[in-house]
């Protein structure tokens, strides 16, 4: 949930006319009305309502008695169109950008997620504002998308190029520590431990990387999106850690079952692809060859093991996740060689995520 909009909503609740409005369980209404009535305890009285953007984390509530749960899978096409129109002000650029995204299966699939929709609009807004557009440079994977987005922030930083790498990697190290400890909020002590100052994030594009929560009694910062925290964490690991440490991190992340490393792992594998690294190398320098090779070669081992152990539904989901990692790596020779010699494997009886289906399309030889 966007807490900035949520706080605006709570402020509007003080209006006496709005406070008198209530909704019946079977009536159609705005999402803001539902949240308002939940906050005012006019809806689902005596019930606990839990909202999360990562439904896999609910698996930790094994002892909880859940009477009803619903999963919001994402935007329909009409809602994606509306999001783009609102982002671009309902002008011709909005139609042009959406038409381009609609022609790109991967980007259009990603837009089912409001978070990715926001990043795509933020990135493409400046690209389509110029007369000459190089569409070949537009993102092809999630990692490539976030690399382009962070690169655009770095260009607006204002300091010299040589002074951008160190603070960004320190932020990434703090982000990675947050992932390992399941932390989304960072305090003054967290900044001190990583050689950072909270005052550096009070103006300019740095506020788009870390935001201060003004509602808290003590100074705390959060990343505007969890995916940004995960991307910067992966970037820091690839550029700061030794190949041996990276291999241990990859194995630990892959074997973890609570889902905290899932997106981080995709970003880490994706950053080993040259196409995803290029937008950032201008400001951060060339990515270390040995670390990149370590990351790029790791999915090969996983793919062999996953194919050997395809039995139940869980193992099939694991294999689909490996397909996703291969897609992010953009390692076409590996995928071509592996799937040309692949035995027939039944991957039925698994509910496919939208992006999984696009990844299997990218894998040659799969049906």
Secondary structure, 3 states (H helix, E strand, C coil): CCHHHHHHHHHHCCCHHHHHCCCCCCCCCCHHHHHHHHHCCCCCCCCCCCCCCCHHHHHHCCCCCCCCCCCCCCCCHHHHHHHHHHHHCCCHHHHHHHHHHHHCHHHHHHCCCHHHHHHHHHHHHHHCCCCCCCHHHCCCCHHHHHHHHHHHHHHCCCCCHHHCHHHHHHHHHHHHHHHHCCCCCECHHHHHHCCCCHHHHCCHHHHHCCEECCCCCCCCEECCCHHHHHHHHHHHHHHHCCHHHHHHHHHHHHHCCCCCCHHHHHHHHHCCCHHHHHHHHHHHCCCCHHHHHHHHHHHHHHHHHHHHCCCCHHHHHHHHHHHHHHHHHCCHHHHHHHHHCCCCCCCCCCCCCHHHHHHHHHCCCCC
